[in-house]
Amino acid sequence: MFGQRDIDPQPGTHYRSSRLSAVNGQYFFATREGTLEGPFISRHDAEQSITRYIERMTMADKLLRHSSEHIDHLQRREALKHNQEL
């Protein structure tokens, strides 16, 4: 698949592989962050958890970006205030 994720510096080809694995009748999924999530009782439960995991990571990324923008705004405002006092 050719495309660009938010974290990629430039577009590229990404090869999908199965994120699911089964060990002793329990299911796990691997993340891009290098973690292994699980165990889950069924493949269906693991697949649903992948969707929820991606939603959580997307929301966390948005919150982090929003927080960083807010902090930058506050720092600029403080710098302007400091310069006006000089």
Contacts in CASP RR format, 6 or more apart in sequence:
PFRMAT RR
TARGET T0000
AUTHOR 0000-0000-0000
METHOD contacts of the structure
MODEL  1
MFGQRDIDPQPGTHYRSSRLSAVNGQYFFATREGTLEGPFISRHDAEQSI
TRYIERMTMADKLLRHSSEHIDHLQRREALKHNQEL
1 13 0 8 1.000
1 14 0 8 1.000
1 15 0 8 1.000
1 16 0 8 1.000
2 11 0 8 1.000
2 12 0 8 1.000
2 13 0 8 1.000
2 14 0 8 1.000
3 11 0 8 1.000
3 12 0 8 1.000
3 13 0 8 1.000
3 14 0 8 1.000
4 10 0 8 1.000
4 11 0 8 1.000
4 12 0 8 1.000
5 14 0 8 1.000
6 61 0 8 1.000
19 29 0 8 1.000
19 30 0 8 1.000
19 31 0 8 1.000
19 50 0 8 1.000
20 27 0 8 1.000
20 28 0 8 1.000
20 29 0 8 1.000
20 43 0 8 1.000
20 46 0 8 1.000
20 47 0 8 1.000
20 50 0 8 1.000
21 27 0 8 1.000
21 28 0 8 1.000
21 29 0 8 1.000
21 30 0 8 1.000
22 28 0 8 1.000
22 43 0 8 1.000
23 39 0 8 1.000
26 38 0 8 1.000
26 39 0 8 1.000
26 40 0 8 1.000
26 41 0 8 1.000
27 38 0 8 1.000
27 39 0 8 1.000
27 40 0 8 1.000
27 41 0 8 1.000
27 42 0 8 1.000
27 43 0 8 1.000
27 45 0 8 1.000
27 46 0 8 1.000
28 36 0 8 1.000
28 37 0 8 1.000
28 38 0 8 1.000
28 39 0 8 1.000
28 40 0 8 1.000
28 46 0 8 1.000
29 36 0 8 1.000
29 37 0 8 1.000
29 38 0 8 1.000
29 46 0 8 1.000
29 49 0 8 1.000
29 50 0 8 1.000
29 53 0 8 1.000
30 36 0 8 1.000
30 37 0 8 1.000
31 37 0 8 1.000
31 53 0 8 1.000
33 57 0 8 1.000
37 49 0 8 1.000
37 53 0 8 1.000
38 46 0 8 1.000
38 49 0 8 1.000
40 46 0 8 1.000
40 49 0 8 1.000
END
